[in-house]
């Protein structure tokens, strides 16, 4: 996975100004909708549409005032110089937005060699990360919005490992293991199932059987 800390941020320099850009979940959801998906946003950056560039910087800037000062410096510079200064850093930032989702898709395709993994819309994937952050991880909405998709994914991995350990499972058990995921293995898919049920049947399987027998 992508290392955290400073590797989860990009610093943009221009005109004596510097602004730290962070691929937060809020920025991800905002930018993904800007041009009806990431392909449109990537195209806008590749064609260096100033409106797209400004939107990326404003949505992901840690300090809004610093972002506005840097954007104002564009007016005093040739457009070619601005493009040279910001294209590579913004491209690196967009890569950070997509990193955890790309890894999830690759893992699913490797685990399911016979059936291709279904493609989930980006908006649904980000909404799911928000639910995991505010639900399973116990973060506040503000903390979840400020976290990056990679940070949420790694924190969820830690939560899964903790649950597996509490239930006497193996830390390396799961889809990539020889036997695949068991009924008590906490995978993201199983977390979604538990979220929909409102409880975890693994904690009281006998009770679940009695409940089913009554219906």
Secondary structure, 3 states (H helix, E strand, C coil): CCCCHHHHEEEEEECCEEEEEECEHHHHHHHHHHCCCHHHHHHHHHCCCHHHHHHHHHHHECCHHHHHHHHHHHHHCCHHHHHHHHHHHHHHHHHHHHHHHHHHHHHHHHHCCCCCCCCCCHHHHHHHHHHHHHCCCCCCHHHHHHCEHHHHHHHHHHHHHHHHHHCCCCCCCCCCCCCCCCCCCCCHHHHHHHHHHCCCHHHCHHHHHHHHHHC
